Amino acid sequence: MDYYNSDIMEDEDYLHGFSKRFKAPLVDRTGTLNRDLAVISKIPSDKAERDLNFNKITNNRAKIILKKAEDENKDIKVSYSGGIDSTAVMVALIKNRETFPKVKITVVLSKESVKEYPKFYNKYIKDKFPLIWANKKNLDKVLAKKDKKDFLIVTGELGDQLFGSALMFKDNLKDDLGKDWTKIFTPRFVRYWKPLVEQNPQKDRSVANVLWWLNFTLKYQWIQLRMFAMLGGKVPLDNFIHFFGGPRFQRWALATPMSVKFPDLKNKKSYKDPAKQYIYNYTKDKNYLNNKTKKGSLKDNLDAPIKSTIHRITSNRELIKK
């Protein structure tokens, strides 16, 4: 089976046609509603991860990535959007890089990345790391460009899948996030997705938590694949590391209630509070902690063009274009 197959995913009957509504190729990682595609990262069913401290998991993830780069004699390119997730990634790498001095870290960013958090750029990135400037049109070429050494591409992807969903901030839903999802969505929507929602180990059936669960189960795989697809397979899939991937972060997301991930559903500034707290612990930037809100990243605008060019991504990690 493939990880991605446009013949399957563009069929009108696939997942009842809801894939178009979510505006992304969806893969049900639980296997509840569809088993036509192979799953890259299964949802952990065990509870082996006893330490669910977000800060410790984040620091440990940085060490694992840096050690992997060192062991494989590779450098790192960080795809930095300037958003909450990629800023947390940079903080984690900065805090742990001294233990791995042989690993060169290059930051790939745009003018928009700087504008999103200029204070962080000026204090912690500028003149501290080699920089490669990119924009929407050339990001794929910049990331894929070969260097003297092989490299890992580290991204802040999968952060949204841990915390919630961009759909939370739609005007027609933002005032209903704390309400019972069955009272807000259409009967057709509820009827179809109810079997999947019932697989959620959390008992919270609020709109916010259900949207998170749908994002976590359905969109996770596309996020794992889209930058690989954007680069046309020029960088091996195994050389992409989405920082917030891996079983430890998945277990954290499964065990952590929405009241921690998004403490005040009526205040979008509280979204992704654990990641913002992690950044604050390093920068001591109270204004950022209290006022930073999620913004769509550059890559969010690239899904449609990517989908229009790829046919399959096989379980052998090969990309086949249309």
N, C-alpha and C positions, 0 to 999 in steps of 0.2 A: 504493500500500500504506500501511497505518497503522503508526504507531509502537507503538500498543497497540490490541488489539481483543479484547474479552472473549469474543466468539463463538468466536474461534480459540483463545484461551489457556485457556478453561475446558472445551474439548473433551477427552474422556477419552483420545483418541489423541495429543494434542499433546505432543511430546517424551516420548512413551511413558508419560505420566502422572506423570513425576517432578516436574513443576511443583508439585504439591501437597506432595510430600515436602520440597521446598526452601522451601515456604511463601512463595513470591513469584512474580509473573509473570516468566517467563524468556524471554529473547530470545537466540538463538545468534548472536552478532555475527560469528562466523567463517563462518556459512552452511554449516557441515559437516552438521548434522543437520536444520536447518529454515530455509527461506527465505520464510516466509509473511508476515513483517513487515519493514518498512523499518528500517534501522539509522541512528540519529542520529550516533553517533561511531564510525567504523570503527577497527579496530585498526591502528595504524601498521605498515606492512610495510617501511618504509625505516629506515635507521640514521643519519638526518641529525643527530640530536641527539648531538653528540660529548661534551658536558659533562654527565655524569650525576651531578653533585654535588647531593645532595638539598637542601642549604641554599641553593645558588645558584638552583636551580629554584624553590624556595619563595619566595625574595625576588623573583625576576623575575616570578612569577605575581602577587604582590601589586601590583607596579608596573603590570603590564598591566591589572589590574582597576581600580586607582585612576585610571589614565589614561583608560580607557574611560568611567568615571563622569564625569571632568572633561570629556572631549571631547563627551559626550552631555548635559552639564549635568544630571546626575543625582546624587542622594545615595545612600548605601549603608545598608541594614539588614543587620546580621549576625545570623544565627540561631545563637545561642551556647548549646550544651548543657552546656559545662563539661568535655566529654571531651577526649581527646588531640587529635583532629583539629581541633575548633573552637578549642581553645586555641592550636594551632599557627597557625591562621588569624589569630587576634587578634594574636599576636606579630608575624606578617609584616606586618599592616596597621599596627600601632603603629610598627614599625621604619621604614616607608616613607611614612607619612602626611604628614610635614612637607613633602615635595616637591609635595604636592597639597593645599594649604590650603583650597581652595574646596570640596572634597568633604567633606560632613558625614557622619560615621559614627555611626549609632545602633545600640546593642546591644540585641537582643531576647533576653531570658533569663527563667529561672524560679528559684524558690527551690532547686530541685534542681540547677540550674546552679551556683549559689553553693556548695552543699554539696559538690559534686564536687571543687572546687578553690578553697576559700575564700581561701587566701593570694593566689592570682592575682587573684581578684575584688577583694579589698581593696586590693591594691597597684597594679594596672594598669587596672582598669575603673571601680571606684567613684569618683565625682567627676571622672573623666577623660573620660567619654563620656555623651551623653544615653542614658537607659535606658528601655526599654519592658518592663514585666513581663507575663509570659504564663504560661499553664498549658495542660495537655493539652486542656481544653475550648475555650479561646478562641484558641489559637495561630494558627489559620487566619485568624480575624478580625483579629487584631493585625498579622500580617504583611501582610495585603492592604489594611489601612486606608490611604486616600489621604492624602497630605501636600501641603504647598505645592509641592514639587517632585516630579517623577517619581523613582523609585528603583530600584536593583538590589538584589536579595536575594542575599546571599553566604552560603553554607553550608559546613560542613565535610564535606559528603557526598562520596562516592566514595573517601574515605580507606581504608575497609575493603577496597574492591576493589583497591587498590594493594598492600596488605600481606598479606592472608590471607582469613580467613572466620570468622564467628562459630561455624561448625560445629566449628572446631578445639577449642573449649572445652566441647564436649559430653562428658559423663562417659564415654560409651562409646568415645570417640575420643582423648581427651587423652593417653593412654599409648601410642598407636600412631602418633603424628604423624611419626616418623622412619622408619617401616616402609614397605615396598613396598605401594602402594595395592591392587595386584591380590591381595595376600594378606589384606587386611583387609575389603574390601567384598565383597558377595555376587556370585556369578558373573553374575547377571542385570544387576546394576549395572555391573560391569566390562565386560561384553559390549556394553551399549548405549553407554556413554560413551567407550569406548576410541578410536573415530575422532576424537572431539573432543580427548581428552587427547593424542593423537599430533600435534595441531597446535601444541602448546606448544613454543616454540623452546628452552625450557630442558630439559635432559636429566634433571633431577631428577624421579623418579617416586615420591617420598615422599608419604604421605597429606597432609601439610601443603601441599606444593607443588601437588598435584592439586586440593585444596580451594580454594587461591588461584586457580588457573587457571579452575576452574568458576565461581567468584564473579566473576572478571574478565571472562570471556566471556559469562556467562549473566545475571547480575543487574545489571550495569552500567547497562543502559538503564532498568530500572525505577527505580533510584535517581535517574537523571536526571529522571524524570517524576513521582515520587510527591508532591513538595511542590507542584508545579504542579497536580496532580490534587487534593491536599488543599485547596488554595485555590479549587477549583472553576473554575479558568481565569480568576479575577479579576485575576491578574497575568500578563502575557504570558510565555510560556515563555522567550523571549529575554531577559527581565529577571531570570532566575534564573542565578546563576553558582555552580556547585559548585566550590569552590576547587581541589580535587584532580582536576578534570577537565582536558582538554586533552592534546594529543599529547606534550608534554614529560614530563608525569607518567606517561603510558602507556608511553612508551619507557623511563623509569626503572624501572617495574615489570617490564617485559619483560626488561630487562638485569640486574636486581639479584637475586641468589640469596636463597633463604629464610634462609640463614645470616647475612645482613645485616638482613633484615626482621624476623626472629624468631631471634636468635642462639642461644638456649637453649630448645629445644622442650619441655623439661621444667620450664621456669620461665616461667609466663605473664607475669611482670613484665618480661620482655625483649621482649615483643611490641611492635611499632611503635617499636623502638629509634631509628631515624633521626629520627622525628618528636619523640620525647622528647628526643633529643640537641639538636635544633633549639630546642626550648623551653628546655632547660637552658642553652644558650649565651647566652640572653638573661636568664633569671631567676636563674641560678646556684643553683637549688633542687635540691640533690643528693638530698634525700629523695624528691622527685617523680620524678627520673630513675631512681632505684633501686627504687622501690616502687609507682609508679602502674600500675594494671592497667586493661584495657579494661572499660567498663561499657556496657550497652545504653542508647541515648539515648531521649529522650521519643518521638521519631518512630518508633522501632522498633515501638511498640505501636499505630501508626495504620495499618499496611498493610491489615489486614482491612477496617476500615470504608471506607477509600478505594476498595479494589477492588470493594466491594459497590455503589458508587454510580456508577462510570464505565463507559461502554460502549466508547467509542473515543477515541483521541487520533490525529488525522490527521497526515499528513506536512505539512499546511499549518499545523500547530501549533494546531489547534482541538480543544477538549474537548467531547465529546458524552456527556451523561449517560444513564443507563438510564431 
